[in-house]
Amino acid sequence: MSSDLVRRRTKIIATLGPASDGAHRMEELCRAGVDVFRINFSHGDHAQHRNRIAAAREAERAAGRPLALLADLQGPKLRLGDLLGGTIDARMSSELRLVIAASSAEPDTVPIPHPELVSSLQLGDRLLIDDGKITLIVVRADGDTRICRPLAPGRLSSRKGVAAPTRPIPIPALTEKDIADGRFAIEQGIDYLALSFVQRSTDLSLAREVFGERIPLIAKIEKPAALDDLESIVRHADAVMVARGDLGVELSPEQVPIAQRRIVRASRAAGKPVIVATHMLESMIEAPVPTRAEANDVATAVYQGADAVMLSAESAVGRHPSAAVAIMDRIIRAIECDREDTSAAAHQQAPAASTADACARAASRLADDLNCPLVVFTRSGASAQRVSATRPGQPIHALTPSLPTARRLSLIWGVSADIEPEEPRSFDDILDAVTRHEAASGVQRFVVTAGYPYHSDNSTDTIKVVERR
């Protein structure tokens, strides 16, 4: 079957920025295939974000389908202070003094205004400066000062980013900026909140205390420390992102694909949505077509079973944002037609942990056996997400009375959502609503699954085959 005739299951996230600002441009991205818009709170102010959110909702109305908005918080970004003269030329034989300070008036002294970072460094630890362009090794301690040598010559500049991949840093999971940005995003009706530099599951617990239980949290895995607590982080998160940009700085290149596969597998086994992000079609920031290696990178994420793949600079500041989305859409469709290989993603789940999980799996198997669509009636989205986690070979159509739920389901693999404004009082009401919505599709048979009592979030327990005469 032609890939153009197949409904795409893996979702596409596009980051908004100057290249994609305005409702008209966002409508173009929707037509090209965007399911979720990402707003990067590392850049811009609240006025800009408010305008982008309003434009995205306008594009959603024009598209005639729910779209999710994802607010990506900056996180605790560690940076150097101000160097004497603005730069230091580090030679192989240089000894540099790391001091706890916002600035320095002495040569060969590197100020770092983060006491928790400097104090945690021990003999042999590595310090990465400016996205890994310069690596310093701690050779000894002198009180609160650390003496370092560069692994290779290079130039240090004021305010560049700094990371310590060999040691978990005891820094707060949320900065004051993150808290203000997160609360603003929630007030604006954002659908997902992504937390940067998550190191442990307790970071998510803190975020829930600050932001409440209602907003779904995405844990961005971009620190080696997070890999040490991966299963617990996945368990506590609502979704997971493989943030390969910063992860690639702190891990050696050959370790990044191994980490990606492990994160995707852990998320899939737990039934949590997982996003693969960063540098997917990087060359399209300038070029009108991607490299073949980039196409293969997108394909790998699809084969591994990711719920979504994400564009960053390609759609935010690139020269061809709509083309990047369209090409990503084409790659995904082509790979999803390779059923023999993509079906392997269905076997990554752990055994059913509850009646609801078992019913979702049974409904999925029944739809595959009968070669007919699945229709899930869901209030919170949990039932549709459970069915999606089984990776059925048939379309998943979710009906919900909740617009926020329909929007959140835009991120979930294989799910298309519609609004059913009538709240059902019984399973018969659910069947009536499903039959009414499916009438225009021409489908004669479909599998319906839902929960009863309907207002319980963990009640997926009913399956029925509906055959229209």
N, C-alpha and C positions, 0 to 999 in steps of 0.2 A: 504493500500500500504506500502511496506517496506520502512523504513526511508532511506535506502541506495540508493533508486531509486529516491528520491525526491531532487530537487535542493534546497540547503540551501539558505534561504533569509537573516537571521541575519548574519552580517559579524563578522569576527574574527580579532582582532588586537593583534600582538605579539611584545613585547618589545625586542629589540636587546641588546646583552651584551656578555660577555665572553663565555657563554654557547651556543651562537648562531652565533658567528662571522664566517665569511667566506662564500663565495658563495655556497659551497657545503651544509653546514648546513642550510643556508637560503632556498636552493632548497628543502631540506627535509621538512622544515616548510611549504613551498608552497604546496608540495604534500599532507601534512597533512591537509591543509585547510586555511592557512593564506591569508587574503585579504589586510591587511595593516601592514606595519612595523613601529613601534614607536622607535624613537631615543631619549633617555633621556639625555638632555643637562645638567642635574645636575651632571653627571659623564663624565669623559673623556675630551679630548681636540679636537681641530678642525681636527687635522691629523687623529685621530681615527674615528671621525665622517665622514670625507671624505672617508676613506676606507670602512666604513660600507655602506655608500650611494652607492659607486661604486659596492660593492658586491651585494647589494640589487637589483640594476638595472641589474646586470648579472643574478641573480636568476630570475628576471622578464622575461628576454629574454628566459631563459631555460624553464620557466613555460608556455610561450606562451600566457600569458594573462596579462592585465594591473594590476599593484599593486600600491597602494598609499604609500607614505612615510610621516610620521607625526613627526614633530620636536616639542618636548615638552620642553619649556623653564623652567628654574629653578624657576624664580620668586623671589620676595623679601623675602628671608628666614631670619628670625630673630633668632639670637643666643645670648647666654650669652657671656660675655667677659672672661678674664682669672682670675680665682679665686686664692686667696692666697693658695699656696700649691696644687692647682689643684682641690681640692674638699672641700665641706663643709658638715658635718653631721648635718642635720636639725632635731631637736627634736620638739615634739609637743609644748613645752613651749618656743621654740626659737623665737626670734624676729630678722628677717633678714632685712638689709637695702639695698634697691635697689637704686643704684646710676647710673648716666649717666657717663659712663667711659668705656674704653677698657680693663682695668685691675684694680685690687685692691690689696693693700698691707695690708689690715686690715681684721681681722677675722669677720665672720658673715656679711660680706659685699658682695653683689652680683652685679658685674658690668654689665651693659647692654649698649652697644655702639649704642643705638638707642633712641635719645632724644624724638622723636615723640611718641614712645611707653611708656616710663616712664612718660612723661608729661600728657599723656591721661588717666592714671590710676586714678581711684577715689575710695573712701571708699566702700568696699564690692566687688570690682572687683576681678576676679580670674585670676591667671597667671599659665599657664600649662608649665612645664619644661620637656624636654626629652620625647616628644610624650605622655604627660599626666602622666608619672610615678610619678611626684611630682606636687602637686597643692599648690600654695601660695595664701593667701587671704590678700588683702590690708586692714590694720586696721587703718592707719592714714597717713597723709602727713606731711612732714617736709621740706618746701621749694620745691626744685627739687627732694628731696629724698622721697621714699615711704617705709613705714615700713610694713612688711608682716609677717604672721605666716603660717607655713605649716599645711595642713589638716591632714597629717599623717607623721610619721618619714620617712626619706629617705636621700639619698646622692646626692648632686648636684655636677656636674662636669663641668669643663670649656668647653666652646664652644657648649654646648648642645642647641638644638632648644627650642624656647620659643614662646608661643602664648597667646593671650588675647581674649578668646571667647566671653566675655561679652561686648566688646566694639570695634567698627570699628576703625582701626588704620590708621591715615592719612599718609600713606607711599606711595611713588611713585609706580605705577603699574608695571613699567619696570625698572630694574637696568641697569647699564652700561653693565654688562655681558649679560643680556637678549638682549639688542639692538645689541651688537656685534654678539651674537649667532644667533639671528633672521636674521640679514642681511647675515651672512654666509650661513645659511640654505637656504634662498631664492636664493642666488647665485648658490647653488648646485642643484637647481631644486626641492626642497622639495614641497610637495603637500598641506600640512596643517601645520599651526602653532598653537600650543596649549599654551594658556596663563595661568600661575599658579596664584592662590590666587586672582582671580578677585573678587572685592568687590562691584563694581558698574558699570553701563553701560558706564560711562565716561572713565573707564579703557580701554574699547574696542575702543572708539573714539581716545584716545591717541595712541593706538597701530596702528590704521589705518594711523594716521598722520606720524608715524615713519616708518612703513613698506609698506605703500601704500595700494591701494584698491584691488589689484589683488590677493593677497594671502588670502585664506580662513582662518578665525580665529576661533579657538575652545575655548570657555570659560569654564575653569575648575571651577566647583562649589565645593569649599572646605572650605569656611568660612561662619559662620552664617550670617555675614553682607550681603553676596551675596543672601541669601534666602530672605532677606528683600527687595531686588531690583530685584527679580528673573525674573518677566515678562519683565522688561525693558532690562535686560541682555540678555535674550533669543531673544528678538526682534532685538538687535544690533549684536548678534553673528551669524556666519555662521553655527556653530554646537556647541553642549554643551556636556560636560563630567561630569558625576557624579563621582567625585574623592573621593572615600569613605575613603581613607587612612587618609588624613589630616582632612576631614570632621568628621571622626569617633573620632579623637582626641578632637575636639572642641565641639562636640555634645555628649550627653549621648547615650549609646548603643541603647536604645529603640527608640530614635529619628531618627537614621540613616535610617531605612527602610521607615519611614514616609517621610523623606526628599527625599529619592530616588524616591519614587512614585510620589511625587509632582513635582520634576524636570523633570522626564520622561513625565508626563502629560502635563506640561507647554510647553515642547519642541514639543511634538506631536501636541498639539493644534495649535502651531505656524507653523507647517510644517518644523521644524528644525531637522536635524539629531541629535540623542542623543546616547551617549556612556556610558555604565555602566562599571566601572573600579575598580580595586584594590581588592586583596585577594579573587579572584573568585575561584581559585583552589590552594590556598596557600600551602596546605599540599604536593602538587606535586613538591614543591621545593626539597623535599627529597624522598617522597613516589612515587611508580609507578602508584598508583591509587588515585583518590580523595576520600574524605569523602562523605557520602550521603548528608550531609548538604550542602556541596559545590556544588554538582550536583543540588540540589534544588535551590541554590542561582543563578546559571546560568539560570535555568528554569524560575525563577521569573522574571529575566530581559527580557527574551524572551516573556513571557506572558504579561508583561507590555508594550511591543511594542518597545523595544530598537532597534536602527539600528545596533548597534555593541556591542560586549562584549570584554573585554581586559584582556590579560595576562601581568603581570609585571615581578616580580622576577621569576615566573615560567619558563618563556622562556629566561630571561636575564642571570640568574645565577643558575637556577635549574638544577637538575640532569637528568630530562626527558623532555626537551623542546618540542620535536616532539610529544611525547606521550600526553603531556598536550594539545597541539593543537588538536590532533586527538580525544581525549576524549571530549573536548569542542565541536568539530564538531558533534560527535555522540549525545551528549545531545541536542544540538540545533535541529538537524534533528528529533529526537524523539518527542520533544515538538511541532515542527512545523507540525507534522502529526496529532496533536490533534487540528483539525480545529475548533471544537466547541468553545474551549477556546481562541485560538490565534486570532480568528476572532473578538474578543472583542476589539483588538487593532485598528481595522479599524474605530471604532466609537469615537475616541478621538480627531478628528479634529474639529476645529471651522467651522462655515459656511464659504463658499467660499467668499474670500474678493475681488476677481477680476475675469474677464472673463477667464484669463489663468487658475486660480484655478478651476473654474467651468468646463472648458473643460477637464482638467486633471481628475477630478472626474467623468465626464460623460464617458470618454474613459475607465476608470477603470471599471465602472459599465457595460458598453457595453461588454467588454472583459469577465467579469464574467458571464453575461447572455448568451453569445455565447460560453462560455467555450473554449476560444482560447487565444493565447499569445498577449501581447501588444508589439508593436515596436515603439520606440520613436526616432525620428531624432532630435538631439540636438547639438547645437554649444557650448553653455556655460555649459550645464548640468542641467540648471534650469528646463526644461520641464520634464526630467527624474526624477528629485527630486520631482517635484510636483506630478507626477503619483505615485511614491513610497510612498509619504505621505498619499495617500488614502488607502494604504495596500490592493491592489487587490489580489484575490486568484489565479491569473494567472501569468506566468513568464513575466518579464519586460526585453526586449532586447533593449539596447540603441545603436544607431549608431551615430558616431560623426567623423568629420574630424580632431579633435584635440586630440593628445595623452595626454596632460595634463588633459583635460576634462575626457577622459576615465579612467585615473588613479584616479582622484578625485571621480569618480562614484563608485570606488571599496569600498568606505565606506558606500554607500547608500543602505538601505534595499532593497533586492529583485532585484537589477539591475545588469545585466551582460552587459559589454560594448565591442564593437568592433570598429575598425577604418575603416571609409569610406573616402578614400583620396580625392574623387571628391567633390568639393564644389557645391551644387545644385544651380541652377538659378531659379527653379520653383518648385511647389509642385509635378508636374509630374516627375521631376528629382529625388525628394525624393522617390516617389513610385517606380521608376525604381531601385534605389539603394537598397531599402528595399527588393524588390522582388528578386534581385540578391543575397543578403546576406542570405535570408531565403530559397533559392532554395534547399540547401543541407539538411535542417532540415526535409523535408518531410511534414511540416505543410501545410495544404490546405487552412487555413483561419486564418487571424490575423487582429488585429485592429491597425491602424497606426495613430499616432498623432504627430503633429509638429506645428510650427508657421510660419506665413507669415506676413510681410517680414521676411525672415529667419535670418537675421543678428541682429534682435532685441532680447534681452535677456528675455523679458517679453511678448512673443507673442504666447504662446500656444493657438491656436484658431482654429485648423483644425483637424477633425477626419474623417477617412475613413476606411471602412471594405474592405479588399482585399481578394478575393476568387480566388485561383488558379485553373485553369481547367486542 
